Amino acid sequence: MKTTKKILLSEQDMPKAWYNIVADMKNKPLPMLNPGTKQPLRPEEMEPLFAKGLVAQEFTTERYVEIPDEVWQLYKIYRPTPLVRASGLEKALDTPAKIYFKNESVSPVGSHKLNSAIPQAYYNKIEGIKHITTETGAGQWGSAMSIACQHFGLDLQVYMVKVSYDQKPYRKFVMQTYGAEVIPSPSNRTAAGRALLARDPNSSGSLGGAISEAVEAAVTHPDTRYTLGSVLNHVILHQTIIGLEAEKQMDLVGDYPDVVIGCFGGGSNFSGISFPFLRHNFLDGKTTRFIAAEPASCPKLTRGKFEYDFGDTIGMTPLIPMFTLGHDFQPADIHAGGLRYHGAGSIVSQLLKDGLIEAQAVKQLDTFEAGVLFARTEGIIPAPESTHAIAVAIQEALKAKEEGKEKVILFNLSGHGLIDMTAYDSYFSGKLTNYDVPESMIQENVSKLEKLT
Ligand SMILES: *Cc1c(COP(=O)(O)O)cnc(C)c1O
């Protein structure tokens, strides 16, 4: 029997609107709070920090939000992305399961991040903003914003988590090539950075700390706004283009996923592939499972607490209702830099609390084993972040084999790993380890948080 390898969508069939799952949630996410007044945050309070168009999307309860034509035209540089039947991996696993993956690694920066960077730069541009600040972990978000800002003629400053700045210099070069200024965080540029360096002069940095610096740099300069690559509702909204395309592509081959998997940093690619399908659980009685794959060394979903917490380390953002390890949590220097974040988005957190999605923690060595198998059977070297999703997909496929059951598995390949080869080198030379997080460390951090009740 002939099987299809790549399922392609034509440009005209690319979705014209993003999907907002908040419209279909029975229990809506709790509001963000102003940390000063403890009152629900009002849109106006976010506008000094974010473009108004993005703030409006942050608060919207509309089911669909139209993709502006200029954004839609730019998406065509790399979208629609292929849906791929992982027939090589299926064969290697000898599984009755069908495995599909959505290949977001085909974007010019090699990850899904451009799906939100383009609209974020667009809304800033049309509102007359001149300068953008942002942070980046492993460099993917910074690279994506660099392209988007270059296209719209915006000047960009990127605070890059120091461990990645040192471990992954190539992404710094990518950002510079697209015209951005890249600063290792913590830095001496901001009061937040200086405070973090005073606490620990050898700090390897964290996403939370870099966010503090980028936020401060935005609010203390004129015509400047901040952008964030994950966690917030508007970012997740933009990423639903992944799942909306995948839905049409699965339709073309007459399959529907029994399980959908995405790796989890702040939740944008997991939500992007999942929410359009979760919509059918809510509205049409489908029973698909959704699994967020997080690193065992940064286990906010599986071992964190659902409380109000800051999105950054210093405490400059609104209070967000989320599963968190506490904003002081300093994750181990694992190679999946994009997953080293202490918290999660409020929508995903509510869905997890209500048992509508699942989470699973994966150990670093297991992720690389899965990544290498995937590279050897499918030909694409996955990003260290994406290997978390692959590891869970493999587990699900092996479970199907044990049970002798057919099952359709869909996961998101959030990015390729061609700029992360030092990580693979460390794995092959036996330098990588698993990291255990002591329960006492989690308890100590979350005990300081704002109580939800
Ligand atoms: C940033 C990133 C992630 C993690 O971020 P999410 O917002 O959770 O998607 C995962 N994979 C890749 C390739 C990334 O660049």
The ligand as an SDF file (V2000), in Angstrom:
LIG
                    3D

 15 15  0  0  0  0  0  0  0  0999 V2000
   10.8780   28.6650   22.0650 C   0  0  0  0  0  0  0  0  0  0  0  0
   10.8190   27.2840   21.6210 C   0  0  0  0  0  0  0  0  0  0  0  0
   10.1080   26.3160   22.3470 C   0  0  0  0  0  0  0  0  0  0  0  0
    9.4130   26.6000   23.6450 C   0  0  0  0  0  0  0  0  0  0  0  0
    8.4760   27.6200   23.6700 O   0  0  0  0  0  0  0  0  0  0  0  0
    6.9250   27.4110   23.6820 P   0  0  0  0  0  0  0  0  0  0  0  0
    6.3740   28.7750   23.8400 O   0  0  0  0  0  0  0  0  0  0  0  0
    6.5710   26.5360   24.8420 O   0  0  0  0  0  0  0  0  0  0  0  0
    6.5660   26.8100   22.3910 O   0  0  0  0  0  0  0  0  0  0  0  0
   10.0830   25.0400   21.8430 C   0  0  0  0  0  0  0  0  0  0  0  0
   10.7210   24.6950   20.7140 N   0  0  0  0  0  0  0  0  0  0  0  0
   11.4280   25.5820   20.0040 C   0  0  0  0  0  0  0  0  0  0  0  0
   12.1320   25.1430   18.7780 C   0  0  0  0  0  0  0  0  0  0  0  0
   11.4860   26.9110   20.4330 C   0  0  0  0  0  0  0  0  0  0  0  0
   12.1580   27.7930   19.7080 O   0  0  0  0  0  0  0  0  0  0  0  0
  1  2  1  0
  2  3  1  0
  2 14  2  0
  3  4  1  0
  3 10  2  0
  4  5  1  0
  5  6  1  0
  6  7  2  0
  6  8  1  0
  6  9  1  0
 10 11  1  0
 11 12  2  0
 12 13  1  0
 12 14  1  0
 14 15  1  0
M  END
$$$$
